Protein backbone atom coordinates (compact mmCIF):
# COMPACT_ATOMS: atom_id res chain seq x y z
CA UNK A 1 0.00 0.00 0.00
CA UNK A 2 1.35 3.42 -0.99
CA UNK A 3 0.54 6.30 1.38
CA UNK A 4 1.05 9.98 0.55
CA UNK A 5 1.32 12.86 3.04
CA UNK A 6 2.28 16.52 2.57
CA UNK A 7 3.20 18.50 5.69
CA UNK A 8 5.60 21.03 7.16
CA UNK A 9 7.41 20.86 10.53
CA UNK A 10 4.33 22.08 12.43
CA UNK A 11 2.38 18.86 11.89
CA UNK A 12 4.88 16.24 13.02
CA UNK A 13 2.97 14.92 16.05
CA UNK A 14 -0.43 14.75 14.31
CA UNK A 15 1.25 12.90 11.44
CA UNK A 16 2.77 10.43 13.88
CA UNK A 17 -0.67 9.80 15.41
CA UNK A 18 -2.21 9.21 11.98
CA UNK A 19 0.57 6.80 11.02
CA UNK A 20 0.47 4.89 14.31
CA UNK A 21 -3.28 4.36 13.95
CA UNK A 22 -2.85 3.37 10.29
CA UNK A 23 -0.16 0.77 10.94
CA UNK A 24 -2.14 -0.59 13.88
CA UNK A 25 -4.93 -1.71 11.54
CA UNK A 26 -3.01 -2.67 8.38
CA UNK A 27 -1.00 -5.88 8.02
CA UNK A 28 0.40 -5.53 4.51
CA UNK A 29 3.70 -3.64 3.83
CA UNK A 30 3.33 0.11 3.42
CA UNK A 31 5.47 2.77 1.80
CA UNK A 32 4.92 6.29 3.13
CA UNK A 33 5.79 9.11 0.73
CA UNK A 34 6.21 12.62 2.11
CA UNK A 35 6.18 15.46 -0.43
CA UNK A 36 7.61 18.58 1.22
CA UNK A 37 9.67 21.69 0.64
CA UNK A 38 10.85 22.64 4.12
CA UNK A 39 10.75 19.75 6.60
CA UNK A 40 13.97 19.79 8.64
CA UNK A 41 16.55 17.02 8.40
CA UNK A 42 15.97 16.29 12.09
CA UNK A 43 12.28 15.63 11.46
CA UNK A 44 12.97 13.66 8.29
CA UNK A 45 15.30 11.41 10.28
CA UNK A 46 12.68 11.14 13.03
CA UNK A 47 10.02 10.06 10.53
CA UNK A 48 12.36 7.56 8.89
CA UNK A 49 13.06 5.93 12.27
CA UNK A 50 9.42 6.15 13.41
CA UNK A 51 7.96 4.57 10.28
CA UNK A 52 10.65 1.88 10.24
CA UNK A 53 9.68 1.06 13.82
CA UNK A 54 6.04 0.73 12.75
CA UNK A 55 7.06 -1.73 10.04
CA UNK A 56 6.95 0.53 6.99
CA UNK A 57 9.29 2.33 4.62
CA UNK A 58 9.71 6.11 4.45
CA UNK A 59 10.44 7.97 1.21
CA UNK A 60 11.11 11.73 1.28
CA UNK A 61 10.22 13.61 -1.92
CA UNK A 62 11.42 17.20 -2.19
CA UNK A 63 9.22 19.75 -3.97
CA UNK A 64 10.39 23.21 -4.97
CA UNK A 65 8.36 25.81 -3.06
CA UNK A 66 8.42 27.96 -6.19
CA UNK A 67 6.09 25.47 -7.91
CA UNK A 68 3.17 27.18 -6.21
CA UNK A 69 4.71 30.52 -5.27
CA UNK A 70 1.73 32.50 -6.61
CA UNK A 71 -0.96 30.16 -5.33
CA UNK A 72 -3.29 31.59 -2.66
CA UNK A 73 -2.92 30.45 0.97
CA UNK A 74 -5.73 31.28 3.39
CA UNK A 75 -6.48 30.80 7.09
CA UNK A 76 -4.77 27.81 8.69
CA UNK A 77 -3.90 26.24 5.33
CA UNK A 78 -0.30 26.05 4.13
CA UNK A 79 1.48 25.85 0.79
CA UNK A 80 2.02 22.12 1.31
CA UNK A 81 -1.66 21.47 0.61
CA UNK A 82 -0.98 21.96 -3.12
CA UNK A 83 1.75 19.35 -3.50
CA UNK A 84 -0.68 16.44 -3.77
CA UNK A 85 -2.01 18.05 -6.97
CA UNK A 86 1.26 17.27 -8.76
CA UNK A 87 1.84 13.87 -7.16
CA UNK A 88 1.81 12.25 -10.60
CA UNK A 89 4.85 14.29 -11.56
CA UNK A 90 6.66 14.09 -8.21
CA UNK A 91 6.20 10.42 -7.28
CA UNK A 92 8.05 7.51 -8.97
CA UNK A 93 6.64 6.49 -12.36
CA UNK A 94 6.44 2.89 -11.16
CA UNK A 95 3.52 3.77 -8.84
CA UNK A 96 0.02 3.36 -10.23
CA UNK A 97 -2.02 4.45 -7.22
CA UNK A 98 -1.49 6.17 -3.89
CA UNK A 99 -3.72 6.96 -0.92
CA UNK A 100 -3.39 10.57 0.24
CA UNK A 101 -4.22 11.21 3.92
CA UNK A 102 -4.33 14.50 5.81
CA UNK A 103 -2.35 14.44 9.09
CA UNK A 104 -5.40 15.45 11.21
CA UNK A 105 -6.89 11.98 10.83
CA UNK A 106 -7.43 8.90 12.99
CA UNK A 107 -7.60 5.46 11.37
CA UNK A 108 -10.04 3.06 13.07
CA UNK A 109 -10.12 0.09 10.71
CA UNK A 110 -8.63 -1.60 7.66
CA UNK A 111 -8.46 0.42 4.46
CA UNK A 112 -7.67 -2.32 1.93
CA UNK A 113 -11.21 -2.37 0.47
CA UNK A 114 -11.01 1.37 -0.14
CA UNK A 115 -7.45 1.24 -1.45
CA UNK A 116 -8.30 -1.49 -3.97
CA UNK A 117 -11.39 0.21 -5.41
CA UNK A 118 -11.73 0.19 -9.20
CA UNK A 119 -11.08 3.69 -10.56
CA UNK A 120 -13.35 3.04 -13.55
CA UNK A 121 -11.35 5.60 -15.47
CA UNK A 122 -11.56 8.27 -12.76
CA UNK A 123 -8.51 10.21 -11.56
CA UNK A 124 -9.67 10.45 -7.95
CA UNK A 125 -11.90 8.60 -5.50
CA UNK A 126 -13.03 10.28 -2.29
CA UNK A 127 -15.99 11.27 -0.13
CA UNK A 128 -18.36 14.04 -1.15
CA UNK A 129 -18.06 17.06 1.12
CA UNK A 130 -21.85 17.32 1.04
CA UNK A 131 -22.20 13.85 2.56
CA UNK A 132 -19.76 14.77 5.32
CA UNK A 133 -21.70 17.98 6.04
CA UNK A 134 -25.06 16.17 5.99
CA UNK A 135 -26.74 18.84 8.10
CA UNK A 136 -25.26 21.72 6.14
CA UNK A 137 -26.68 21.14 2.67
CA UNK A 138 -27.31 24.85 2.18
CA UNK A 139 -23.63 25.69 2.69
CA UNK A 140 -22.59 22.82 0.41
CA UNK A 141 -24.86 24.04 -2.38
CA UNK A 142 -23.70 27.62 -1.87
CA UNK A 143 -20.05 26.59 -2.20
CA UNK A 144 -20.75 24.71 -5.42
CA UNK A 145 -22.57 27.75 -6.78
CA UNK A 146 -19.67 30.06 -5.89
CA UNK A 147 -17.33 27.78 -7.85
CA UNK A 148 -19.80 27.65 -10.75
CA UNK A 149 -20.21 23.89 -10.41
CA UNK A 150 -23.37 22.30 -11.75
CA UNK A 151 -25.78 20.27 -9.63
CA UNK A 152 -24.29 17.07 -11.05
CA UNK A 153 -20.68 18.06 -10.40
CA UNK A 154 -18.97 16.50 -7.40
CA UNK A 155 -17.45 18.70 -4.70
CA UNK A 156 -15.13 16.39 -2.81
CA UNK A 157 -13.38 16.66 0.53
CA UNK A 158 -9.64 16.68 -0.15
CA UNK A 159 -8.49 15.17 3.17
CA UNK A 160 -8.72 11.55 1.98
CA UNK A 161 -8.04 10.85 -1.69
CA UNK A 162 -7.32 7.67 -3.61
CA UNK A 163 -5.29 8.91 -6.57
CA UNK A 164 -4.96 7.29 -9.98
CA UNK A 165 -1.41 8.30 -10.85
CA UNK A 166 -1.73 7.28 -14.49
CA UNK A 167 -4.47 9.89 -14.86
CA UNK A 168 -2.68 12.44 -12.66
CA UNK A 169 0.39 12.27 -14.93
CA UNK A 170 -1.45 13.46 -18.02
CA UNK A 171 -0.01 16.82 -19.21
CA UNK A 172 -3.53 18.26 -19.48
CA UNK A 173 -4.03 17.83 -15.71
CA UNK A 174 -1.11 20.08 -14.73
CA UNK A 175 -2.15 22.65 -17.32
CA UNK A 176 -5.73 22.70 -15.99
CA UNK A 177 -4.57 22.98 -12.35
CA UNK A 178 -2.58 26.14 -13.01
CA UNK A 179 -5.29 27.55 -15.25
CA UNK A 180 -7.88 27.17 -12.46
CA UNK A 181 -5.48 28.65 -9.88
CA UNK A 182 -5.08 31.74 -12.03
CA UNK A 183 -8.69 31.99 -13.18
CA UNK A 184 -10.38 31.47 -9.80
CA UNK A 185 -7.85 32.57 -7.17
CA UNK A 186 -10.25 35.21 -5.78
CA UNK A 187 -12.96 32.66 -4.93
CA UNK A 188 -10.80 29.85 -3.54
CA UNK A 189 -11.93 29.52 0.08
CA UNK A 190 -10.56 25.98 0.58
CA UNK A 191 -7.87 26.31 -2.09
CA UNK A 192 -6.68 22.75 -2.78
CA UNK A 193 -10.16 21.27 -2.30
CA UNK A 194 -11.73 23.85 -4.58
CA UNK A 195 -9.10 23.26 -7.26
CA UNK A 196 -9.52 19.47 -7.09
CA UNK A 197 -13.28 19.81 -7.53
CA UNK A 198 -12.88 22.27 -10.42
CA UNK A 199 -10.32 20.17 -12.27
CA UNK A 200 -11.78 16.71 -11.62
CA UNK A 201 -15.51 17.50 -11.36
CA UNK A 202 -16.32 14.96 -14.09
CA UNK A 203 -13.49 12.57 -13.26
CA UNK A 204 -14.13 11.67 -9.62
CA UNK A 205 -15.44 8.47 -8.04
CA UNK A 206 -17.33 8.38 -4.75
CA UNK A 207 -16.38 6.27 -1.72
CA UNK A 208 -18.46 5.41 1.33
CA UNK A 209 -18.57 8.11 4.01
CA UNK A 210 -16.95 5.75 6.54
CA UNK A 211 -13.65 6.57 4.79
CA UNK A 212 -13.83 10.28 5.64
CA UNK A 213 -16.02 10.87 8.68
CA UNK A 214 -16.39 14.36 10.10
CA UNK A 215 -15.51 14.44 13.81
CA UNK A 216 -16.99 17.88 14.58
CA UNK A 217 -20.48 18.26 16.00
CA UNK A 218 -22.88 20.07 13.66
CA UNK A 219 -25.10 21.48 16.39
CA UNK A 220 -26.57 20.73 19.84
CA UNK A 221 -28.91 18.03 18.52
CA UNK A 222 -26.00 16.26 16.82
CA UNK A 223 -24.10 16.35 20.13
CA UNK A 224 -27.01 14.75 22.00
CA UNK A 225 -27.59 12.17 19.25
CA UNK A 226 -23.91 11.19 19.43
CA UNK A 227 -23.92 10.88 23.23
CA UNK A 228 -26.99 8.64 23.39
CA UNK A 229 -26.75 6.71 20.11
CA UNK A 230 -24.18 7.66 17.49
CA UNK A 231 -21.06 6.51 19.31
CA UNK A 232 -22.53 3.02 19.65
CA UNK A 233 -23.72 2.47 16.07
CA UNK A 234 -21.41 4.51 13.81
CA UNK A 235 -18.31 2.63 12.65
CA UNK A 236 -16.10 5.03 10.67
CA UNK A 237 -12.75 3.73 9.48
CA UNK A 238 -11.27 7.19 8.93
CA UNK A 239 -12.13 10.02 11.33
CA UNK A 240 -11.25 13.49 10.02
CA UNK A 241 -10.82 16.37 12.48
CA UNK A 242 -11.87 19.20 10.19
CA UNK A 243 -11.60 22.86 11.07
CA UNK A 244 -9.12 25.04 12.91
CA UNK A 245 -9.74 23.51 16.36
CA UNK A 246 -7.98 20.13 16.54
CA UNK A 247 -8.00 17.29 19.11
CA UNK A 248 -4.51 18.22 20.28
CA UNK A 249 -5.89 21.63 21.36
CA UNK A 250 -7.10 21.93 24.95
CA UNK A 251 -10.48 23.40 23.92
CA UNK A 252 -11.35 20.69 21.40
CA UNK A 253 -14.86 19.23 21.72
CA UNK A 254 -15.75 16.58 19.17
CA UNK A 255 -16.18 12.90 18.38
CA UNK A 256 -13.50 10.31 19.07
CA UNK A 257 -11.49 12.72 21.21
CA UNK A 258 -10.39 10.19 23.85
CA UNK A 259 -9.32 7.63 21.27
CA UNK A 260 -7.20 10.27 19.52
CA UNK A 261 -5.79 11.48 22.81
CA UNK A 262 -4.64 7.95 23.72
CA UNK A 263 -2.25 8.10 20.75
CA UNK A 264 -1.17 11.73 21.08
CA UNK A 265 -0.25 11.63 24.77
CA UNK A 266 2.39 8.98 24.03
CA UNK A 267 4.28 11.63 22.04
CA UNK A 268 4.21 14.21 24.86
CA UNK A 269 6.60 14.71 27.73
CA UNK A 270 5.35 14.42 31.30
CA UNK A 271 5.32 18.20 31.61
CA UNK A 272 3.30 18.59 28.38
CA UNK A 273 0.70 16.08 29.59
CA UNK A 274 0.43 17.85 32.94
CA UNK A 275 -0.02 21.30 31.37
CA UNK A 276 -2.62 19.98 28.93
CA UNK A 277 -4.64 18.39 31.75
CA UNK A 278 -4.42 21.66 33.68
CA UNK A 279 -5.70 23.80 30.79
CA UNK A 280 -8.39 21.52 29.41
CA UNK A 281 -11.28 21.95 31.93
CA UNK A 282 -11.39 25.74 31.63
CA UNK A 283 -10.76 25.67 27.87
CA UNK A 284 -13.66 23.24 27.35
CA UNK A 285 -15.95 25.26 29.62
CA UNK A 286 -15.25 28.38 27.56
CA UNK A 287 -15.83 26.45 24.32
CA UNK A 288 -19.18 25.13 25.59
CA UNK A 289 -20.10 28.70 26.52
CA UNK A 290 -19.32 29.94 23.02
CA UNK A 291 -21.38 27.11 21.57
CA UNK A 292 -24.34 27.96 23.80
CA UNK A 293 -24.17 31.60 22.70
CA UNK A 294 -24.12 30.56 19.05
CA UNK A 295 -27.21 28.40 19.57
CA UNK A 296 -29.05 31.23 21.37
CA UNK A 297 -28.10 33.71 18.67
CA UNK A 298 -29.20 31.36 15.87
CA UNK A 299 -32.50 30.53 17.60
CA UNK A 300 -33.09 34.19 18.35
CA UNK A 301 -32.71 35.09 14.69
CA UNK A 302 -35.06 32.27 13.71
CA UNK A 303 -37.66 33.49 16.24
CA UNK A 304 -37.43 37.09 15.02
CA UNK A 305 -37.78 36.05 11.38
CA UNK A 306 -40.96 34.08 12.18
CA UNK A 307 -42.59 36.86 14.22
N, C-alpha and C positions, 0 to 999 in steps of 0.2 A: 504494500500500500504506500502510495506517495502522498505526503502531506506538505502543504505549502503554508508558510506564515510570512507576514511582512510587518516588522516592528522597528522601533528605535529603543534606545537604552531605558526609556521610562516604563516599558511594559515587560520587563524581565520576569518578575514574580508572577504576574497573571499568566504569562506564557508557560511558565513552569507548572502552574496549577493545571492548565488546559492539557499539557502534555502528560502529566502524571495520571490524570483521569482517563485520557485516551489510551495510554499503554496498559492501564489497569484492566480495560475491557477488551482489548484486541490481543490475539494470540499470534497472528502472522507477522513476519518481519516488516518493519516500517522504515522508510527513509524520510527524514524531515528536512525540507528545503527552506532556508531563510533567505528571502530577497531583501536586501538592506543597502543603505548608503552611508550609515554613520554609526553602526553598533561597534562599541569598543572591542579591542582585542581581548581584554579581560573577560568581557561578557560572551564573546564568541567561544573562548576557551571553556568558560563555565557551561555553556550550552552543549558543547561537544562532549564534555565529561558527563553532564547530567543525562543527556539522551543515550549515551553509551551505557550508562548505569541502568537505564530503563529497558535496555535491550534493543535500541534502534541505532540508526546511523544518521549523523548530522552533516549536511552539506550547506556551506555558506556561499551565497551568490551575490556578488557586489553589483549594485546598480548605480549609475551616475546620477547624482541629484539633479543635474542639469536636464535630464530627460523630461522632467515635468516642472521646470523652473518657473513657467508662466501659468501653471495650473492653479486654480483657486483653492485656498485652504481656509476652512471656516470652523469656528467653535473649538471643540476639543479634538477635531480631526487633525491628522498630520499628513505630510507629503507621502509617507510610506503607504497610505491607503491606495495610491495609484499604481503601485508596482505590480500588483496582481493582473492589471489590465494588459501588461506586456509579458506575461509569464511564458507565452509561446515562444517569444524571442529570447528570453533570458534563461529558461530552463533547458537542460540537455535535449537534443533532438530525438534521443532514444525513448523519451517518455511520451506516452500516448494520452494519459489522463493523470490528473492530480486533484486532491481534495484540499481546497483552501478553507482555513478556519481562522476566524478572529481570535485574538488572545483572551477576550472577556467571555469565555465559554467554559462550560462544564460538561464533560462527556459522561453519560449515565448508562450506556449500553453499547453493544456491538454496532459497528457502522458498515460491515461488509455488504449487506443488502443494498444500502444506499450507494456505496462506492462502486458496486458492480452493475448499477443501472444501465440500461441500454440508452445511449444518447439519441438514437433515432434521427441522426443528422443534426441535432442541436449542438450549439457551442457550449451551452451552460445548462446545468440543472440545479435548481434551488427551490426555496420556499417563497411563495408570494407574500409580499409585505402586507397585503390586505388580509390574508389569512391570519398572520401573526397579530395584527391589530384588529381582531374580529369585532371589537366594540367601538371601533373608530373608523367606520366605513366612510363617513363624510370627509374626514381628513385624507384618507387614502384616495378617494375620488378627486378631491381638490388637488392633491399632489400630481396625479396623472394629468389633470387638466392643465396645470401650470407648465408641465413638460410637453404639452401638446400630444399626449398619447391617446390613442383611441380606446374605446371601451373594451375592445378585444385584446389590446396590448397588455403584456405582463410587466408589472412593476415588482421587481424581485428584491428581497433583502440580501445585501451583499456580504453578510457575515459568515455564511456557509455556502460554498459554491463548489460543485463538481464540474471541473473544467475539461473540455475536450481540446487537448492541445493541438491536434491536427487542424481543427477549425480556427483556433486562436492564432495559429501561425500564418494564416492567409494574409497576404499584403494588404488586402482591402480592409481588414479589421483594424490594423494600426492607423491607416489613413482615416477611417471613420471615427476612431477614438479622438484623434487630434482635431478633426473637423468639428465634432460635437463640443469639445472643450472650448474651442474658439467661438463657435456659434452661440452657445448657450451659457457661457460662464456667469452671466448676471442672474440666472435663475437656478443655479445649482446649489440647493440647500444641503443635500447629502451627496457631496460631489461624486465620489466613486460609484455609489449606488445609482444615482441619477444617470451617469454616463453609461453604466452597464445596461440599464433599462432602455436607454435611447438607442444604443448600438445593437443590442441583441433582442429587441422587443418581439421580433418574429422568429427568433432562433433560440428560444429558451424552453427547457422542459421543467415540469413541476414535480417536486418531491413532497412526500407527506410532511405535515407540520411537525411531527415528532422529531424531525431532523433540524429544526430551528425554532425552538419554543421560547417565547418571550417571558422573561422572569418577572418583569415589572407588573404591579397591579394596575388595572385600568381605572378603577374607581372603588368606592367603599363596598359596593355590592360584590365586586369581584374578590375583594379581600375576604369578605364573610363566606362567599362560596368556596374559596380555597381552604379556609380554616376548617369548615365543616364537611367538605366533600372532595374538592379538587385534588388535594394532596394524596388522597387515598385511591383515586381512580385514574388520574392522569399519569402516563408513563413516557415522558419525553426521553429521547436518547441524547439530544443535544439541547442544553439550556443556554440561552443567550441573554446576557445581562446588558440589555440596550440602555442607552441614555448616558448622561454625564455622571450620575451617581452609581458607583460600582460596589460590589460586595466586599471589597477591601477598604471601603470608606466607613467610618464609624456610624454615619447617619443612614446607612443603607437599610431600606425596608423592602423586601421582595421575596419571591419564591425561591426555595432551595438555598437559602442563606447559610444554614448550619452545615449543610453538606459541603458547600463551597469553602466555608471557614475551616472545616476539618483538614482540608488540603493546604490552605494558605498559611495557617498558623505554624505548620511544620517548617516554613521558610523564614519565620521571624525569630529574632532573638528573644530571650526572656524579657528584656526591658521593653521591646516592641509589643509583645503580647500583653504585658502589664499596662502599658499606656493605652492600648486599644481598649482593654476591658474597663479602664477608668473613664475614658471618653464616651463610650458607647451609650450608656443609659441616658445621659443628658442629650446627646446628639439625636437619639431616636425619639425622645420626648418632643424635642423641637421640630423634628420632621413630621411627627404625627400632628402637631399643632398646625403646621403649615398646610398639611393635607385637609384638616378639618376646616380651616379657613377657606380653602379652595372649594370644598363642597358647599359651604354656606354661601359663598359668593355666587357659585353656579346656580344653586337652588333659588337664591334670591332673584337673580336675573330671570330665571324661568317663571317665578311667581309674578314678577312685575310685568313680563311680556304677556301673561295670560289675563291679568287684571285690567 
